[in-house]
Amino acid sequence: MNSIKVLVVDDSAVVRQVLTGLLDAAPGIKVINAVADPILAMERMKLQWPDVVVLDVEMPRMDGITFLRKIMQERPTPVVICSTLTEKGAKTTMEALAAGAVAIVTKPKLGLKQFLQDTSEDLITAVRTAAHANVKRFAAHSNSAPAASVKLTADVILSPAENRAMVQTTERVVAIGTSTGGTQALEEVLTALPRVSPGIVIVQHMPEKFTAAFAARLDGLCQITVREACNNDRVIQGRALIAPGGKHMLLRRNGAQYFVEVVDGPLVNRHRPSVDVLFRSVAKCAGANALGIIMTGMGDDGAAGLLEMRNAGARTVAQDEESCVVYGMPKEAVKRGAVERTVPLHAIPKEILQQLSSFTGQ
């Protein structure tokens, strides 16, 4: 099997040296060039085009986002953003994700070399995921959590749902889980929804501090309200709540009303927030009043939870392979029998609106 050819673009000589060493040491990965800015990168890419670009954001002569957009317009190529994690940087990185970046790996301003060495598995996983991403789809339409040594299930957060349907209520809930490629996919789905839409709860695998910027960006684009979830936020029509990075989000019920609980806890399926945790809580609290949607992403987080939702009487939908950036999470859910319907990305808004009409049309 041919090695994944990687181009590193970062103005720090230390970062270039460390990233090159870490990636070259990983089986099946080869750094073909490491350069200080996008202008030099473009010169090298004329001679040999990489399979994956590892890209900084703030650089001399041309910033990383401008370079990313140029790549996606001219020859779509998987890009992993490796940037400093600050509040300002979070907004910048969200722009990069919107422009087509496949994954993000955060880095601090201090202790950089040690940090990169300690999180080498995150970087290697991001590069391997990116190498298989369907980035051509971004051009047509335009995780990062630390890995755990033991893969825990949703049992560490809450007990399994009972296999019985909940009594119907006037409130309907849509639960969405996604990972790699999900930032763009969620934008396409949520911007297509009218102001009167069912309440939505979302887990998008993202690091702490990025979800607030992501939610704010979507809120400015959508007719519905989109915000990072806070503990005890109501799930109501016309509102989408995104689980904050570094926290699990659970659906709770008080009478006929739904709200979210934001909690700490260990990584589940190597993620926090975890889709399985959200989906299990929806199975327990909403049952047949819910719609579960699993979208583009690597791994199997959400597959078990979606099956629990289906067993509890919920409708379940998966994004199809052709429209996914990475057909991992939906594929595993289909394999386990958790999926009632598989649809392309552009059809998901219709599925969400049918969830609302399933009540209003009774």
Secondary structure, DSSP 4 states (H G I P E B T S, - for coil): -PPEEEEEE-S-HHHHHHHHHHHHHSTTEEEEEEESSHHHHHHHHHH---SEEEE-SS-SSS-HHHHHHHHHHHS---EEEEEE-SHHHHHHHHHHHHHT--EEEEE-SSSHHHHHHHTHHHHHHHHHHHHT--THHHHHH---PPPPSS---GGGTSPPPPSSPPPP-S--EEEEEE-TTHHHHHHHHHTTS-SS--EEEEEE---TTHHHHHHHHHHHH-SSEEEE--TT-B--TTEEEEPPTTSEEEEEEETTEEEEEEE----BTTBSS-HHHHHHHHHHHTGGGEEEEE-SBSS-TTHHHHHHHHHTT-EEEEE-TTT-SSBSHHHHHHHTT--SEEE-GGGHHHHHHHHHHHHHT-
